[in-house]
Amino acid sequence: MTTLTNITLKVWRQDGPGQQGRFETHQIPEISDEASFLEMLDILNERLIEENKEAIVFDHDCREGICGTCSLMIDGQAHGPEKATATCQLHMRTFESGAEIVIEPFRATAFPIIKDLMVDRAPFDRIIESGGFITAPTGGAPDANLIPIPKPVADSAMDNAECIGCGACVAACPNGAASLFTSAKIAHLNLLPQGQAERFKRTEAMVETMEEYFGSCTNHGECSSACPKEISIDSIALMNADYLKSKIKNRKALSRR
């Protein structure tokens, strides 16, 4: 274990959604390189509270790279410089003594700032509410392997199910698009037999809800690079194909009524 010294933090502070924001500079005289990035912020907040100052507001929960709430821009990168790493998994050993670190909230029109480093990601909830589930009755749990699923399909569904909804894809995208998030949530259901009954209804609803809040995808690929779970942009291609099919299949279903 080594100790980092003289870390300078430039932290975005903003009192509320309609308030003017500003950067605030703080010094961290020394900290263990084994401390996580969020632990470093905890230490800073403890000091601010002792000085009768307002603590820095930031989102956090599980601190195990599962919940997706630790949404921070660190030196201009979503979740920081380490690939396939959420902010809570980022350790101070990534930086060097004397480093200046700029910390901001995710920057996207669809994610308005609540306060300081916390943003409102409710549009993600609207997308899930529109179709990110299975309502078709499937009965009791079948025996294992009763429904044959090719391993590549099962693997792809599991890879997409890893999405933690952190919003890094949106923050990294020049257009503020949510195609990677939406396609991952669609794919992990659409690839499996249980999701087939509502496949095209689900796709149409989720894509059109996404388009109400977010920008359009133009295949920059920044989303996949920033994703802490490294979800492939192949999922976007699958979503686009299913969306085109849905516009035909869903209209045919309506015409039969």
ABEGO torsion letter per residue (X at the ends): XBBBBGBBBBBBBBABAABBBBBBBBBBABBBAABBAAAAAAAAAAAAAAAGBBBBBBBBBAGAGAAGABBBBBGGBBGEABBGBBAAABBAAABBBGBBBBBBBBBBAABBBABEABBBAAAAAAAAAAGBBBABBAEBBBBBGABBBBAAAAAAAAAAAABAGAGAAAAABAAGBAAAAAAAAAAAAAABAAAAAAAAAAAAAAAAAAAAABBBBAGAGAAAAABAAGBBAAAAAAAAAAAAAAAAAAAAAAAAX
